[in-house]
Amino acid sequence: MNQLATAINITGWELVIVLFLLAGGFLLGLLLGRNRIFVLLLGSYISYALMCVIPFKKILPDLFIRDEDFVILIVVFLVLIGLIYFLLSRSVLKTTIRKKGGRSLFQIFFLSLFLIGVIISVGFSYFPKDLLAAFSPIILKIFDTLTARVLWLIIPLIFVGVFRNKRST
């Protein structure tokens, strides 16, 4: 595994983390199914939008005194995804989620990959600059540049548009 990490210029522990996230995301996708992963992905978009407009540091200044404040922001982001998923699964999308969508492994894998990518990219945006220096340049280029973040947000939309369910009329 170290040879693979060296070949793509990342550290061994970064490779383990990336492989763990990919495998975990895919297994989560298989467990939840395409429709629920899609709702989680939608929840991550809404959560990111809320994180951009709600001034948490001004609302809860006592929580943001130390250097580890970024962890609180990441946890809030993940909790918001969970809350939004819960709300969406109890609302208009209830019938869509309960339907057994086609279990296309291709779609499940890529939706899971996009979900993990969006979460990591947004999470990296909360990291302090000195902590980001610990990551390899390739990981930072994939997840922590403005271009990467925009691509992580746009590519899933294109994927969903191209591979949407075809309904018979």
C-alpha positions in Angstrom: 0.0 0.0 0.0 2.9 2.3 0.7 4.1 1.9 -2.9 0.7 3.0 -4.2 0.7 6.0 -1.8 4.2 6.9 -3.0 3.2 6.5 -6.6 0.4 9.1 -6.3 2.4 11.3 -3.9 0.3 11.0 -0.7 1.2 9.6 2.7 0.2 6.1 3.7 -2.3 7.2 6.3 -4.0 9.5 3.8 -4.4 6.6 1.4 -5.9 4.5 4.2 -8.3 7.2 5.0 -9.4 7.7 1.4 -9.8 4.0 0.9 -11.8 3.7 4.1 -14.0 6.6 3.1 -14.7 5.2 -0.3 -15.4 1.7 1.0 -17.5 3.1 3.9 -19.4 5.3 1.5 -20.1 2.5 -0.9 -21.3 0.2 1.9 -23.5 3.0 3.2 -24.9 3.4 -0.3 -25.6 -0.3 -0.5 -27.3 -0.3 2.9 -29.4 2.8 2.3 -30.0 2.6 -1.4 -29.8 5.1 -4.2 -32.8 7.2 -3.1 -31.7 7.7 0.4 -28.1 8.5 -0.6 -29.6 11.1 -3.0 -31.6 12.7 -0.1 -28.4 12.7 2.0 -26.6 14.4 -0.9 -29.4 16.9 -1.1 -29.2 17.4 2.6 -25.5 18.2 2.3 -26.2 20.9 -0.2 -28.8 22.5 2.0 -26.6 22.1 5.1 -23.7 23.8 3.3 -25.9 26.7 2.3 -27.1 27.1 5.9 -23.5 27.0 7.2 -22.6 29.8 4.8 -25.4 32.1 5.9 -25.9 31.3 9.7 -23.2 33.2 11.7 -22.6 30.4 14.3 -19.5 32.2 15.7 -21.6 35.3 16.5 -24.6 33.3 17.8 -22.6 31.0 20.0 -19.3 32.9 20.8 -18.5 30.8 23.9 -18.1 27.7 21.7 -15.6 29.4 19.4 -12.8 30.5 21.8 -10.2 27.8 21.2 -8.2 26.6 18.2 -10.3 23.5 17.8 -13.3 25.5 16.7 -13.3 23.9 13.3 -14.3 20.6 14.8 -17.5 22.3 16.1 -18.3 23.6 12.7 -17.8 20.2 11.1 -20.0 18.5 13.7 -22.7 21.2 13.2 -22.5 20.6 9.4 -22.9 16.8 9.9 -25.8 17.3 12.4 -27.5 19.6 9.9 -27.2 16.9 7.2 -28.9 14.4 9.6 -31.6 16.9 10.6 -32.3 17.8 7.0 -32.4 14.2 6.0 -34.9 13.4 8.7 -37.1 16.4 7.7 -37.0 15.5 4.0 -37.7 11.9 4.7 -40.8 12.9 6.6 -42.0 15.3 4.0 -42.7 15.5 0.3 -39.9 13.1 -0.5 -41.4 10.4 1.7 -42.8 8.3 -1.2 -39.6 8.7 -3.2 -37.4 7.5 -0.4 -39.6 4.5 0.5 -39.7 3.3 -3.1 -37.1 0.7 -3.9 -35.1 2.4 -6.6 -33.2 0.4 -9.0 -30.1 -0.9 -7.2 -27.7 0.1 -9.9 -24.3 -0.4 -8.3 -22.9 2.2 -10.7 -25.3 4.9 -9.5 -25.0 3.9 -5.8 -21.2 4.0 -6.0 -21.0 7.4 -7.6 -23.7 9.0 -5.5 -21.9 7.7 -2.4 -18.6 9.0 -3.8 -20.1 12.4 -4.4 -21.6 12.5 -0.9 -18.3 11.7 0.7 -16.5 14.1 -1.6 -18.9 17.0 -0.7 -18.6 16.3 3.0 -14.8 16.1 2.9 -14.5 19.2 0.7 -16.9 21.3 3.0 -15.1 19.9 6.1 -11.7 21.0 4.7 -13.1 24.5 4.3 -13.4 24.8 8.1 -9.8 23.5 8.8 -7.3 26.1 10.0 -4.5 26.8 7.5 -1.7 25.5 9.7 -3.5 22.1 10.0 -4.0 21.9 6.3 -0.3 22.0 5.8 -0.2 18.5 7.2 -2.0 17.1 4.1 -0.3 16.3 0.9 -0.7 18.7 -2.0 -2.7 16.2 -4.1 -5.3 15.8 -1.3 -5.5 19.5 -0.9 -5.9 20.0 -4.7 -8.7 17.4 -4.8 -10.6 18.7 -1.8 -9.5 22.2 -0.6 -9.3 24.5 -3.6 -12.1 26.7 -4.7 -12.2 24.9 -8.0 -12.4 21.5 -6.3 -15.2 22.6 -4.0 -17.2 24.0 -7.0 -16.6 20.8 -8.9 -17.7 18.6 -5.9 -20.9 20.6 -5.8 -21.6 20.7 -9.5 -20.6 17.3 -10.8 -23.2 15.4 -8.6 -25.9 17.6 -10.1 -24.8 16.8 -13.6 -24.6 13.1 -12.7 -28.1 13.1 -11.2 -29.5 14.9 -14.3 -27.9 12.5 -16.7 -28.8 9.3 -14.8 -32.2 10.3 -13.5 -35.0 7.7 -13.5 -36.8 7.3 -16.8 -40.5 7.3 -16.2 -42.9 5.6 -18.6 -45.7 7.9 -19.8 
